[in-house]
Amino acid sequence: MASVEDYENGLIKRHELTIKKKEEDRTKLSEIQNANLGPVFLTFKEGEDIEKRMMEIALTEEPYAMVEGYDDTQHVLWLCSVDDSDFFLDEFSRIPCTYIADGHHRAASAYNVGKIRA
């Protein structure tokens, strides 16, 4: 789970700058919609046990849902058990930081809305 505090404290690493006008527009949109409708793609180093368990679930469990996007991208979702959820929470708590792979403006706008509402 990512938080405003993680972003503020540099635990969510950015590798590109944002354009102020675009960031302001996304912040207003997120504030009005009460949601950030676009995803922020975060990645991390290490975490082999996380990847291993995700693959085990994907290879042994039936998908919960499958959706084809407008661009023909296949989205597949799996449910995980309470035990798996606890496992993932524990494993992710050991990851020191994450990196924004895509969504710098969306992440910045989420941070801005979080600060506005604090």
Jmol script that loads the backbone (N, CA, C; Angstrom):
load data "model"
ATOM      1  N   MET A   1       0.851  -1.167   0.000  1.00  0.00           N
ATOM      2  CA  MET A   1       0.000   0.000   0.000  1.00  0.00           C
ATOM      3  C   MET A   1       0.903   1.237   0.000  1.00  0.00           C
ATOM      4  N   ALA A   2       0.584   2.200  -0.821  1.00  0.00           N
ATOM      5  CA  ALA A   2       1.323   3.450  -0.887  1.00  0.00           C
ATOM      6  C   ALA A   2       0.545   4.528  -0.136  1.00  0.00           C
ATOM      7  N   SER A   3       1.269   5.469   0.415  1.00  0.00           N
ATOM      8  CA  SER A   3       0.605   6.512   1.196  1.00  0.00           C
ATOM      9  C   SER A   3       1.169   7.889   0.849  1.00  0.00           C
ATOM     10  N   VAL A   4       0.423   8.915   1.251  1.00  0.00           N
ATOM     11  CA  VAL A   4       0.887  10.288   1.093  1.00  0.00           C
ATOM     12  C   VAL A   4       2.212  10.463   1.829  1.00  0.00           C
ATOM     13  N   GLU A   5       2.328   9.862   2.996  1.00  0.00           N
ATOM     14  CA  GLU A   5       3.554   9.980   3.776  1.00  0.00           C
ATOM     15  C   GLU A   5       4.739   9.329   3.063  1.00  0.00           C
ATOM     16  N   ASP A   6       4.503   8.191   2.419  1.00  0.00           N
ATOM     17  CA  ASP A   6       5.581   7.539   1.661  1.00  0.00           C
ATOM     18  C   ASP A   6       6.061   8.439   0.528  1.00  0.00           C
ATOM     19  N   TYR A   7       5.134   9.070  -0.163  1.00  0.00           N
ATOM     20  CA  TYR A   7       5.483   9.979  -1.261  1.00  0.00           C
ATOM     21  C   TYR A   7       6.264  11.172  -0.705  1.00  0.00           C
ATOM     22  N   GLU A   8       5.755  11.753   0.358  1.00  0.00           N
ATOM     23  CA  GLU A   8       6.373  12.938   0.968  1.00  0.00           C
ATOM     24  C   GLU A   8       7.776  12.644   1.490  1.00  0.00           C
ATOM     25  N   ASN A   9       7.972  11.449   2.029  1.00  0.00           N
ATOM     26  CA  ASN A   9       9.255  11.076   2.629  1.00  0.00           C
ATOM     27  C   ASN A   9      10.229  10.425   1.645  1.00  0.00           C
ATOM     28  N   GLY A  10       9.867  10.405   0.364  1.00  0.00           N
ATOM     29  CA  GLY A  10      10.783   9.881  -0.642  1.00  0.00           C
ATOM     30  C   GLY A  10      10.849   8.365  -0.713  1.00  0.00           C
ATOM     31  N   LEU A  11       9.877   7.674  -0.116  1.00  0.00           N
ATOM     32  CA  LEU A  11       9.853   6.216  -0.191  1.00  0.00           C
ATOM     33  C   LEU A  11       9.215   5.733  -1.487  1.00  0.00           C
ATOM     34  N   ILE A  12       8.565   6.646  -2.187  1.00  0.00           N
ATOM     35  CA  ILE A  12       8.089   6.390  -3.547  1.00  0.00           C
ATOM     36  C   ILE A  12       9.006   7.213  -4.445  1.00  0.00           C
ATOM     37  N   LYS A  13       9.884   6.538  -5.150  1.00  0.00           N
ATOM     38  CA  LYS A  13      10.925   7.203  -5.936  1.00  0.00           C
ATOM     39  C   LYS A  13      10.388   7.623  -7.298  1.00  0.00           C
ATOM     40  N   ARG A  14      10.745   8.839  -7.677  1.00  0.00           N
ATOM     41  CA  ARG A  14      10.345   9.393  -8.965  1.00  0.00           C
ATOM     42  C   ARG A  14      11.592   9.534  -9.840  1.00  0.00           C
ATOM     43  N   HIS A  15      11.418   9.358 -11.132  1.00  0.00           N
ATOM     44  CA  HIS A  15      12.560   9.520 -12.033  1.00  0.00           C
ATOM     45  C   HIS A  15      12.322  10.563 -13.123  1.00  0.00           C
ATOM     46  N   GLU A  16      11.191  11.242 -13.046  1.00  0.00           N
ATOM     47  CA  GLU A  16      10.942  12.320 -14.000  1.00  0.00           C
ATOM     48  C   GLU A  16      10.172  13.430 -13.311  1.00  0.00           C
ATOM     49  N   LEU A  17      10.309  14.621 -13.855  1.00  0.00           N
ATOM     50  CA  LEU A  17       9.608  15.776 -13.317  1.00  0.00           C
ATOM     51  C   LEU A  17       8.199  15.829 -13.894  1.00  0.00           C
ATOM     52  N   THR A  18       7.329  16.551 -13.194  1.00  0.00           N
ATOM     53  CA  THR A  18       5.968  16.727 -13.688  1.00  0.00           C
ATOM     54  C   THR A  18       5.811  18.153 -14.222  1.00  0.00           C
ATOM     55  N   ILE A  19       4.841  18.313 -15.079  1.00  0.00           N
ATOM     56  CA  ILE A  19       4.507  19.626 -15.624  1.00  0.00           C
ATOM     57  C   ILE A  19       3.466  20.243 -14.697  1.00  0.00           C
ATOM     58  N   LYS A  20       3.781  21.422 -14.175  1.00  0.00           N
ATOM     59  CA  LYS A  20       2.948  22.047 -13.144  1.00  0.00           C
ATOM     60  C   LYS A  20       1.474  22.157 -13.557  1.00  0.00           C
ATOM     61  N   LYS A  21       1.192  22.634 -14.754  1.00  0.00           N
ATOM     62  CA  LYS A  21      -0.191  22.818 -15.213  1.00  0.00           C
ATOM     63  C   LYS A  21      -0.927  21.481 -15.264  1.00  0.00           C
ATOM     64  N   LYS A  22      -0.269  20.450 -15.801  1.00  0.00           N
ATOM     65  CA  LYS A  22      -0.887  19.121 -15.884  1.00  0.00           C
ATOM     66  C   LYS A  22      -1.140  18.561 -14.481  1.00  0.00           C
ATOM     67  N   GLU A  23      -0.188  18.763 -13.579  1.00  0.00           N
ATOM     68  CA  GLU A  23      -0.348  18.294 -12.199  1.00  0.00           C
ATOM     69  C   GLU A  23      -1.518  19.012 -11.521  1.00  0.00           C
ATOM     70  N   GLU A  24      -1.624  20.330 -11.733  1.00  0.00           N
ATOM     71  CA  GLU A  24      -2.735  21.094 -11.144  1.00  0.00           C
ATOM     72  C   GLU A  24      -4.077  20.619 -11.690  1.00  0.00           C
ATOM     73  N   ASP A  25      -4.144  20.385 -13.009  1.00  0.00           N
ATOM     74  CA  ASP A  25      -5.393  19.910 -13.618  1.00  0.00           C
ATOM     75  C   ASP A  25      -5.796  18.550 -13.052  1.00  0.00           C
ATOM     76  N   ARG A  26      -4.848  17.634 -12.948  1.00  0.00           N
ATOM     77  CA  ARG A  26      -5.155  16.300 -12.402  1.00  0.00           C
ATOM     78  C   ARG A  26      -5.545  16.393 -10.930  1.00  0.00           C
ATOM     79  N   THR A  27      -4.914  17.288 -10.197  1.00  0.00           N
ATOM     80  CA  THR A  27      -5.264  17.470  -8.782  1.00  0.00           C
ATOM     81  C   THR A  27      -6.712  17.937  -8.658  1.00  0.00           C
ATOM     82  N   LYS A  28      -7.106  18.930  -9.456  1.00  0.00           N
ATOM     83  CA  LYS A  28      -8.491  19.419  -9.423  1.00  0.00           C
ATOM     84  C   LYS A  28      -9.466  18.311  -9.793  1.00  0.00           C
ATOM     85  N   LEU A  29      -9.147  17.557 -10.842  1.00  0.00           N
ATOM     86  CA  LEU A  29     -10.021  16.462 -11.276  1.00  0.00           C
ATOM     87  C   LEU A  29     -10.173  15.410 -10.177  1.00  0.00           C
ATOM     88  N   SER A  30      -9.068  15.014  -9.569  1.00  0.00           N
ATOM     89  CA  SER A  30      -9.121  14.000  -8.507  1.00  0.00           C
ATOM     90  C   SER A  30      -9.898  14.503  -7.296  1.00  0.00           C
ATOM     91  N   GLU A  31      -9.708  15.771  -6.972  1.00  0.00           N
ATOM     92  CA  GLU A  31     -10.421  16.364  -5.836  1.00  0.00           C
ATOM     93  C   GLU A  31     -11.925  16.395  -6.112  1.00  0.00           C
ATOM     94  N   ILE A  32     -12.327  16.795  -7.315  1.00  0.00           N
ATOM     95  CA  ILE A  32     -13.748  16.878  -7.666  1.00  0.00           C
ATOM     96  C   ILE A  32     -14.382  15.492  -7.743  1.00  0.00           C
ATOM     97  N   GLN A  33     -13.675  14.538  -8.355  1.00  0.00           N
ATOM     98  CA  GLN A  33     -14.221  13.189  -8.523  1.00  0.00           C
ATOM     99  C   GLN A  33     -14.113  12.347  -7.256  1.00  0.00           C
ATOM    100  N   ASN A  34     -13.358  12.826  -6.298  1.00  0.00           N
ATOM    101  CA  ASN A  34     -13.117  12.079  -5.071  1.00  0.00           C
ATOM    102  C   ASN A  34     -12.439  10.741  -5.376  1.00  0.00           C
ATOM    103  N   ALA A  35     -11.641  10.728  -6.430  1.00  0.00           N
ATOM    104  CA  ALA A  35     -10.935   9.506  -6.842  1.00  0.00           C
ATOM    105  C   ALA A  35      -9.839   9.878  -7.831  1.00  0.00           C
ATOM    106  N   ASN A  36      -8.847   9.028  -7.906  1.00  0.00           N
ATOM    107  CA  ASN A  36      -7.815   9.130  -8.934  1.00  0.00           C
ATOM    108  C   ASN A  36      -8.074   7.947  -9.856  1.00  0.00           C
ATOM    109  N   LEU A  37      -8.750   8.185 -10.970  1.00  0.00           N
ATOM    110  CA  LEU A  37      -9.259   7.098 -11.795  1.00  0.00           C
ATOM    111  C   LEU A  37      -8.185   6.408 -12.642  1.00  0.00           C
ATOM    112  N   GLY A  38      -7.043   7.029 -12.826  1.00  0.00           N
ATOM    113  CA  GLY A  38      -5.967   6.391 -13.575  1.00  0.00           C
ATOM    114  C   GLY A  38      -5.011   5.690 -12.632  1.00  0.00           C
ATOM    115  N   PRO A  39      -4.462   4.570 -13.054  1.00  0.00           N
ATOM    116  CA  PRO A  39      -3.546   3.830 -12.182  1.00  0.00           C
ATOM    117  C   PRO A  39      -2.160   4.478 -12.098  1.00  0.00           C
ATOM    118  N   VAL A  40      -1.486   4.232 -11.009  1.00  0.00           N
ATOM    119  CA  VAL A  40      -0.070   4.553 -10.861  1.00  0.00           C
ATOM    120  C   VAL A  40       0.637   3.212 -10.783  1.00  0.00           C
ATOM    121  N   PHE A  41       1.553   2.979 -11.705  1.00  0.00           N
ATOM    122  CA  PHE A  41       2.267   1.706 -11.772  1.00  0.00           C
ATOM    123  C   PHE A  41       3.545   1.824 -10.960  1.00  0.00           C
ATOM    124  N   LEU A  42       3.596   1.122  -9.829  1.00  0.00           N
ATOM    125  CA  LEU A  42       4.767   1.093  -8.964  1.00  0.00           C
ATOM    126  C   LEU A  42       5.486  -0.236  -9.130  1.00  0.00           C
ATOM    127  N   THR A  43       6.783  -0.197  -9.017  1.00  0.00           N
ATOM    128  CA  THR A  43       7.575  -1.420  -9.047  1.00  0.00           C
ATOM    129  C   THR A  43       8.537  -1.378  -7.867  1.00  0.00           C
ATOM    130  N   PHE A  44       9.239  -2.478  -7.641  1.00  0.00           N
ATOM    131  CA  PHE A  44      10.121  -2.559  -6.483  1.00  0.00           C
ATOM    132  C   PHE A  44      11.251  -3.529  -6.772  1.00  0.00           C
ATOM    133  N   LYS A  45      12.307  -3.406  -5.994  1.00  0.00           N
ATOM    134  CA  LYS A  45      13.431  -4.328  -6.089  1.00  0.00           C
ATOM    135  C   LYS A  45      13.252  -5.424  -5.042  1.00  0.00           C
ATOM    136  N   GLU A  46      13.977  -6.499  -5.253  1.00  0.00           N
ATOM    137  CA  GLU A  46      13.901  -7.648  -4.353  1.00  0.00           C
ATOM    138  C   GLU A  46      12.516  -8.278  -4.468  1.00  0.00           C
ATOM    139  N   GLY A  47      11.966  -8.792  -3.381  1.00  0.00           N
ATOM    140  CA  GLY A  47      10.605  -9.308  -3.379  1.00  0.00           C
ATOM    141  C   GLY A  47      10.400 -10.604  -4.144  1.00  0.00           C
ATOM    142  N   GLU A  48      11.420 -11.461  -4.191  1.00  0.00           N
ATOM    143  CA  GLU A  48      11.272 -12.725  -4.915  1.00  0.00           C
ATOM    144  C   GLU A  48      10.146 -13.586  -4.357  1.00  0.00           C
ATOM    145  N   ASP A  49       9.959 -13.558  -3.042  1.00  0.00           N
ATOM    146  CA  ASP A  49       8.885 -14.355  -2.436  1.00  0.00           C
ATOM    147  C   ASP A  49       7.506 -13.838  -2.842  1.00  0.00           C
ATOM    148  N   ILE A  50       7.390 -12.528  -3.036  1.00  0.00           N
ATOM    149  CA  ILE A  50       6.124 -11.950  -3.509  1.00  0.00           C
ATOM    150  C   ILE A  50       5.831 -12.459  -4.911  1.00  0.00           C
ATOM    151  N   GLU A  51       6.820 -12.363  -5.774  1.00  0.00           N
ATOM    152  CA  GLU A  51       6.631 -12.823  -7.151  1.00  0.00           C
ATOM    153  C   GLU A  51       6.315 -14.315  -7.199  1.00  0.00           C
ATOM    154  N   LYS A  52       7.016 -15.103  -6.394  1.00  0.00           N
ATOM    155  CA  LYS A  52       6.787 -16.546  -6.370  1.00  0.00           C
ATOM    156  C   LYS A  52       5.344 -16.861  -5.974  1.00  0.00           C
ATOM    157  N   ARG A  53       4.852 -16.212  -4.909  1.00  0.00           N
ATOM    158  CA  ARG A  53       3.477 -16.495  -4.459  1.00  0.00           C
ATOM    159  C   ARG A  53       2.454 -16.010  -5.479  1.00  0.00           C
ATOM    160  N   MET A  54       2.686 -14.867  -6.097  1.00  0.00           N
ATOM    161  CA  MET A  54       1.762 -14.381  -7.120  1.00  0.00           C
ATOM    162  C   MET A  54       1.682 -15.374  -8.275  1.00  0.00           C
ATOM    163  N   MET A  55       2.806 -15.908  -8.697  1.00  0.00           N
ATOM    164  CA  MET A  55       2.813 -16.877  -9.792  1.00  0.00           C
ATOM    165  C   MET A  55       2.108 -18.169  -9.389  1.00  0.00           C
ATOM    166  N   GLU A  56       2.306 -18.608  -8.150  1.00  0.00           N
ATOM    167  CA  GLU A  56       1.617 -19.817  -7.666  1.00  0.00           C
ATOM    168  C   GLU A  56       0.099 -19.621  -7.734  1.00  0.00           C
ATOM    169  N   ILE A  57      -0.363 -18.465  -7.290  1.00  0.00           N
ATOM    170  CA  ILE A  57      -1.798 -18.179  -7.331  1.00  0.00           C
ATOM    171  C   ILE A  57      -2.283 -18.157  -8.776  1.00  0.00           C
ATOM    172  N   ALA A  58      -1.551 -17.460  -9.634  1.00  0.00           N
ATOM    173  CA  ALA A  58      -1.967 -17.327 -11.041  1.00  0.00           C
ATOM    174  C   ALA A  58      -1.980 -18.667 -11.767  1.00  0.00           C
ATOM    175  N   LEU A  59      -1.079 -19.561 -11.395  1.00  0.00           N
ATOM    176  CA  LEU A  59      -0.982 -20.843 -12.093  1.00  0.00           C
ATOM    177  C   LEU A  59      -1.879 -21.931 -11.520  1.00  0.00           C
ATOM    178  N   THR A  60      -2.369 -21.754 -10.294  1.00  0.00           N
ATOM    179  CA  THR A  60      -3.159 -22.815  -9.667  1.00  0.00           C
ATOM    180  C   THR A  60      -4.611 -22.432  -9.403  1.00  0.00           C
ATOM    181  N   GLU A  61      -4.927 -21.159  -9.398  1.00  0.00           N
ATOM    182  CA  GLU A  61      -6.279 -20.703  -9.090  1.00  0.00           C
ATOM    183  C   GLU A  61      -6.973 -20.213 -10.363  1.00  0.00           C
ATOM    184  N   GLU A  62      -8.282 -20.378 -10.404  1.00  0.00           N
ATOM    185  CA  GLU A  62      -9.060 -19.836 -11.505  1.00  0.00           C
ATOM    186  C   GLU A  62      -9.156 -18.318 -11.349  1.00  0.00           C
ATOM    187  N   PRO A  63      -9.060 -17.580 -12.428  1.00  0.00           N
ATOM    188  CA  PRO A  63      -9.210 -16.121 -12.321  1.00  0.00           C
ATOM    189  C   PRO A  63     -10.582 -15.745 -11.777  1.00  0.00           C
ATOM    190  N   TYR A  64     -10.626 -14.686 -11.027  1.00  0.00           N
ATOM    191  CA  TYR A  64     -11.873 -14.137 -10.508  1.00  0.00           C
ATOM    192  C   TYR A  64     -12.619 -13.404 -11.616  1.00  0.00           C
ATOM    193  N   ALA A  65     -11.859 -12.699 -12.446  1.00  0.00           N
ATOM    194  CA  ALA A  65     -12.474 -11.948 -13.543  1.00  0.00           C
ATOM    195  C   ALA A  65     -11.455 -11.741 -14.653  1.00  0.00           C
ATOM    196  N   MET A  66     -11.979 -11.671 -15.870  1.00  0.00           N
ATOM    197  CA  MET A  66     -11.147 -11.374 -17.035  1.00  0.00           C
ATOM    198  C   MET A  66     -11.867 -10.306 -17.851  1.00  0.00           C
ATOM    199  N   VAL A  67     -11.161  -9.256 -18.190  1.00  0.00           N
ATOM    200  CA  VAL A  67     -11.750  -8.139 -18.914  1.00  0.00           C
ATOM    201  C   VAL A  67     -10.818  -7.752 -20.054  1.00  0.00           C
ATOM    202  N   GLU A  68     -11.408  -7.488 -21.205  1.00  0.00           N
ATOM    203  CA  GLU A  68     -10.617  -6.999 -22.327  1.00  0.00           C
ATOM    204  C   GLU A  68     -10.812  -5.497 -22.430  1.00  0.00           C
ATOM    205  N   GLY A  69      -9.699  -4.761 -22.424  1.00  0.00           N
ATOM    206  CA  GLY A  69      -9.765  -3.312 -22.524  1.00  0.00           C
ATOM    207  C   GLY A  69     -10.050  -2.845 -23.936  1.00  0.00           C
ATOM    208  N   TYR A  70     -10.332  -1.576 -24.055  1.00  0.00           N
ATOM    209  CA  TYR A  70     -10.638  -1.002 -25.367  1.00  0.00           C
ATOM    210  C   TYR A  70      -9.484  -1.162 -26.353  1.00  0.00           C
ATOM    211  N   ASP A  71      -8.270  -1.334 -25.832  1.00  0.00           N
ATOM    212  CA  ASP A  71      -7.095  -1.487 -26.693  1.00  0.00           C
ATOM    213  C   ASP A  71      -6.680  -2.950 -26.839  1.00  0.00           C
ATOM    214  N   ASP A  72      -7.613  -3.866 -26.562  1.00  0.00           N
ATOM    215  CA  ASP A  72      -7.405  -5.316 -26.651  1.00  0.00           C
ATOM    216  C   ASP A  72      -6.466  -5.871 -25.581  1.00  0.00           C
ATOM    217  N   THR A  73      -6.141  -5.069 -24.579  1.00  0.00           N
ATOM    218  CA  THR A  73      -5.329  -5.552 -23.463  1.00  0.00           C
ATOM    219  C   THR A  73      -6.191  -6.441 -22.584  1.00  0.00           C
ATOM    220  N   GLN A  74      -5.673  -7.598 -22.228  1.00  0.00           N
ATOM    221  CA  GLN A  74      -6.380  -8.523 -21.340  1.00  0.00           C
ATOM    222  C   GLN A  74      -6.022  -8.211 -19.881  1.00  0.00           C
ATOM    223  N   HIS A  75      -7.026  -8.019 -19.053  1.00  0.00           N
ATOM    224  CA  HIS A  75      -6.837  -7.785 -17.627  1.00  0.00           C
ATOM    225  C   HIS A  75      -7.409  -8.992 -16.898  1.00  0.00           C
ATOM    226  N   VAL A  76      -6.582  -9.642 -16.078  1.00  0.00           N
ATOM    227  CA  VAL A  76      -6.996 -10.835 -15.360  1.00  0.00           C
ATOM    228  C   VAL A  76      -6.805 -10.573 -13.869  1.00  0.00           C
ATOM    229  N   LEU A  77      -7.840 -10.875 -13.082  1.00  0.00           N
ATOM    230  CA  LEU A  77      -7.811 -10.645 -11.639  1.00  0.00           C
ATOM    231  C   LEU A  77      -7.971 -11.960 -10.893  1.00  0.00           C
ATOM    232  N   TRP A  78      -7.221 -12.111  -9.802  1.00  0.00           N
ATOM    233  CA  TRP A  78      -7.362 -13.274  -8.931  1.00  0.00           C
ATOM    234  C   TRP A  78      -7.671 -12.791  -7.526  1.00  0.00           C
ATOM    235  N   LEU A  79      -8.496 -13.533  -6.843  1.00  0.00           N
ATOM    236  CA  LEU A  79      -8.727 -13.303  -5.418  1.00  0.00           C
ATOM    237  C   LEU A  79      -7.618 -13.997  -4.646  1.00  0.00           C
ATOM    238  N   CYS A  80      -7.276 -13.448  -3.522  1.00  0.00           N
ATOM    239  CA  CYS A  80      -6.330 -14.166  -2.662  1.00  0.00           C
ATOM    240  C   CYS A  80      -6.989 -14.375  -1.299  1.00  0.00           C
ATOM    241  N   SER A  81      -6.519 -15.392  -0.614  1.00  0.00           N
ATOM    242  CA  SER A  81      -7.072 -15.738   0.692  1.00  0.00           C
ATOM    243  C   SER A  81      -6.627 -14.719   1.745  1.00  0.00           C
ATOM    244  N   VAL A  82      -7.243 -14.791   2.901  1.00  0.00           N
ATOM    245  CA  VAL A  82      -6.835 -13.933   4.019  1.00  0.00           C
ATOM    246  C   VAL A  82      -5.376 -14.225   4.370  1.00  0.00           C
ATOM    247  N   ASP A  83      -4.990 -15.506   4.358  1.00  0.00           N
ATOM    248  CA  ASP A  83      -3.600 -15.863   4.652  1.00  0.00           C
ATOM    249  C   ASP A  83      -2.646 -15.269   3.626  1.00  0.00           C
ATOM    250  N   ASP A  84      -3.032 -15.332   2.341  1.00  0.00           N
ATOM    251  CA  ASP A  84      -2.200 -14.727   1.305  1.00  0.00           C
ATOM    252  C   ASP A  84      -2.127 -13.217   1.485  1.00  0.00           C
ATOM    253  N   SER A  85      -3.241 -12.615   1.825  1.00  0.00           N
ATOM    254  CA  SER A  85      -3.254 -11.175   2.053  1.00  0.00           C
ATOM    255  C   SER A  85      -2.294 -10.803   3.179  1.00  0.00           C
ATOM    256  N   ASP A  86      -2.340 -11.550   4.264  1.00  0.00           N
ATOM    257  CA  ASP A  86      -1.417 -11.319   5.387  1.00  0.00           C
ATOM    258  C   ASP A  86       0.032 -11.497   4.937  1.00  0.00           C
ATOM    259  N   PHE A  87       0.273 -12.537   4.124  1.00  0.00           N
ATOM    260  CA  PHE A  87       1.611 -12.787   3.596  1.00  0.00           C
ATOM    261  C   PHE A  87       2.096 -11.588   2.782  1.00  0.00           C
ATOM    262  N   PHE A  88       1.251 -11.100   1.860  1.00  0.00           N
ATOM    263  CA  PHE A  88       1.657  -9.977   1.009  1.00  0.00           C
ATOM    264  C   PHE A  88       1.898  -8.712   1.836  1.00  0.00           C
ATOM    265  N   LEU A  89       1.028  -8.457   2.805  1.00  0.00           N
ATOM    266  CA  LEU A  89       1.233  -7.290   3.666  1.00  0.00           C
ATOM    267  C   LEU A  89       2.564  -7.378   4.396  1.00  0.00           C
ATOM    268  N   ASP A  90       2.874  -8.549   4.927  1.00  0.00           N
ATOM    269  CA  ASP A  90       4.136  -8.746   5.637  1.00  0.00           C
ATOM    270  C   ASP A  90       5.338  -8.570   4.704  1.00  0.00           C
ATOM    271  N   GLU A  91       5.263  -9.200   3.539  1.00  0.00           N
ATOM    272  CA  GLU A  91       6.381  -9.115   2.594  1.00  0.00           C
ATOM    273  C   GLU A  91       6.582  -7.688   2.082  1.00  0.00           C
ATOM    274  N   PHE A  92       5.488  -7.006   1.758  1.00  0.00           N
ATOM    275  CA  PHE A  92       5.627  -5.632   1.268  1.00  0.00           C
ATOM    276  C   PHE A  92       6.133  -4.691   2.354  1.00  0.00           C
ATOM    277  N   SER A  93       5.871  -4.999   3.616  1.00  0.00           N
ATOM    278  CA  SER A  93       6.389  -4.146   4.698  1.00  0.00           C
ATOM    279  C   SER A  93       7.913  -4.198   4.759  1.00  0.00           C
ATOM    280  N   ARG A  94       8.512  -5.196   4.152  1.00  0.00           N
ATOM    281  CA  ARG A  94       9.977  -5.333   4.123  1.00  0.00           C
ATOM    282  C   ARG A  94      10.618  -4.609   2.933  1.00  0.00           C
ATOM    283  N   ILE A  95       9.800  -4.177   1.992  1.00  0.00           N
ATOM    284  CA  ILE A  95      10.312  -3.476   0.817  1.00  0.00           C
ATOM    285  C   ILE A  95      10.578  -2.024   1.230  1.00  0.00           C
ATOM    286  N   PRO A  96      11.827  -1.561   1.144  1.00  0.00           N
ATOM    287  CA  PRO A  96      12.152  -0.228   1.662  1.00  0.00           C
ATOM    288  C   PRO A  96      11.572   0.932   0.854  1.00  0.00           C
ATOM    289  N   CYS A  97      11.383   0.750  -0.446  1.00  0.00           N
ATOM    290  CA  CYS A  97      10.830   1.825  -1.264  1.00  0.00           C
ATOM    291  C   CYS A  97      10.287   1.237  -2.558  1.00  0.00           C
ATOM    292  N   THR A  98       9.465   2.039  -3.226  1.00  0.00           N
ATOM    293  CA  THR A  98       8.947   1.654  -4.531  1.00  0.00           C
ATOM    294  C   THR A  98       9.350   2.731  -5.535  1.00  0.00           C
ATOM    295  N   TYR A  99       9.184   2.395  -6.814  1.00  0.00           N
ATOM    296  CA  TYR A  99       9.575   3.292  -7.894  1.00  0.00           C
ATOM    297  C   TYR A  99       8.375   3.486  -8.823  1.00  0.00           C
ATOM    298  N   ILE A 100       8.120   4.722  -9.219  1.00  0.00           N
ATOM    299  CA  ILE A 100       7.030   4.985 -10.158  1.00  0.00           C
ATOM    300  C   ILE A 100       7.524   4.602 -11.551  1.00  0.00           C
ATOM    301  N   ALA A 101       6.901   3.591 -12.116  1.00  0.00           N
ATOM    302  CA  ALA A 101       7.213   3.194 -13.485  1.00  0.00           C
ATOM    303  C   ALA A 101       6.354   3.982 -14.468  1.00  0.00           C
ATOM    304  N   ASP A 102       5.123   4.294 -14.082  1.00  0.00           N
ATOM    305  CA  ASP A 102       4.232   5.082 -14.919  1.00  0.00           C
ATOM    306  C   ASP A 102       3.207   5.752 -14.022  1.00  0.00           C
ATOM    307  N   GLY A 103       2.941   7.018 -14.267  1.00  0.00           N
ATOM    308  CA  GLY A 103       1.912   7.716 -13.503  1.00  0.00           C
ATOM    309  C   GLY A 103       2.443   8.811 -12.594  1.00  0.00           C
ATOM    310  N   HIS A 104       3.511   9.481 -13.005  1.00  0.00           N
ATOM    311  CA  HIS A 104       4.086  10.531 -12.167  1.00  0.00           C
ATOM    312  C   HIS A 104       3.089  11.655 -11.868  1.00  0.00           C
ATOM    313  N   HIS A 105       2.327  12.082 -12.869  1.00  0.00           N
ATOM    314  CA  HIS A 105       1.341  13.143 -12.637  1.00  0.00           C
ATOM    315  C   HIS A 105       0.189  12.643 -11.768  1.00  0.00           C
ATOM    316  N   ARG A 106      -0.230  11.406 -11.977  1.00  0.00           N
ATOM    317  CA  ARG A 106      -1.309  10.843 -11.147  1.00  0.00           C
ATOM    318  C   ARG A 106      -0.846  10.700  -9.692  1.00  0.00           C
ATOM    319  N   ALA A 107       0.385  10.265  -9.496  1.00  0.00           N
ATOM    320  CA  ALA A 107       0.917  10.139  -8.128  1.00  0.00           C
ATOM    321  C   ALA A 107       1.022  11.506  -7.471  1.00  0.00           C
ATOM    322  N   ALA A 108       1.513  12.493  -8.210  1.00  0.00           N
ATOM    323  CA  ALA A 108       1.631  13.845  -7.657  1.00  0.00           C
ATOM    324  C   ALA A 108       0.260  14.412  -7.298  1.00  0.00           C
ATOM    325  N   SER A 109      -0.727  14.172  -8.169  1.00  0.00           N
ATOM    326  CA  SER A 109      -2.066  14.693  -7.877  1.00  0.00           C
ATOM    327  C   SER A 109      -2.677  13.991  -6.662  1.00  0.00           C
ATOM    328  N   ALA A 110      -2.433  12.700  -6.520  1.00  0.00           N
ATOM    329  CA  ALA A 110      -2.927  11.981  -5.337  1.00  0.00           C
ATOM    330  C   ALA A 110      -2.291  12.551  -4.070  1.00  0.00           C
ATOM    331  N   TYR A 111      -1.003  12.824  -4.145  1.00  0.00           N
ATOM    332  CA  TYR A 111      -0.305  13.448  -3.015  1.00  0.00           C
ATOM    333  C   TYR A 111      -0.919  14.810  -2.706  1.00  0.00           C
ATOM    334  N   ASN A 112      -1.126  15.616  -3.743  1.00  0.00           N
ATOM    335  CA  ASN A 112      -1.681  16.961  -3.534  1.00  0.00           C
ATOM    336  C   ASN A 112      -3.064  16.902  -2.887  1.00  0.00           C
ATOM    337  N   VAL A 113      -3.913  16.017  -3.351  1.00  0.00           N
ATOM    338  CA  VAL A 113      -5.249  15.893  -2.759  1.00  0.00           C
ATOM    339  C   VAL A 113      -5.124  15.427  -1.303  1.00  0.00           C
ATOM    340  N   GLY A 114      -4.220  14.483  -1.067  1.00  0.00           N
ATOM    341  CA  GLY A 114      -3.997  14.037   0.310  1.00  0.00           C
ATOM    342  C   GLY A 114      -3.596  15.175   1.237  1.00  0.00           C
ATOM    343  N   LYS A 115      -2.737  16.054   0.746  1.00  0.00           N
ATOM    344  CA  LYS A 115      -2.313  17.206   1.554  1.00  0.00           C
ATOM    345  C   LYS A 115      -3.456  18.200   1.740  1.00  0.00           C
ATOM    346  N   ILE A 116      -4.263  18.400   0.693  1.00  0.00           N
ATOM    347  CA  ILE A 116      -5.412  19.310   0.790  1.00  0.00           C
ATOM    348  C   ILE A 116      -6.384  18.811   1.872  1.00  0.00           C
ATOM    349  N   ARG A 117      -6.575  17.502   1.931  1.00  0.00           N
ATOM    350  CA  ARG A 117      -7.565  16.928   2.845  1.00  0.00           C
ATOM    351  C   ARG A 117      -7.028  16.627   4.234  1.00  0.00           C
ATOM    352  N   ALA A 118      -5.748  16.801   4.434  1.00  0.00           N
ATOM    353  CA  ALA A 118      -5.141  16.482   5.754  1.00  0.00           C
ATOM    354  C   ALA A 118      -5.579  17.473   6.818  1.00  0.00           C
TER     355      ALA A 118
END
end "model"
wireframe off; spacefill off
backbone 0.3
color backbone group
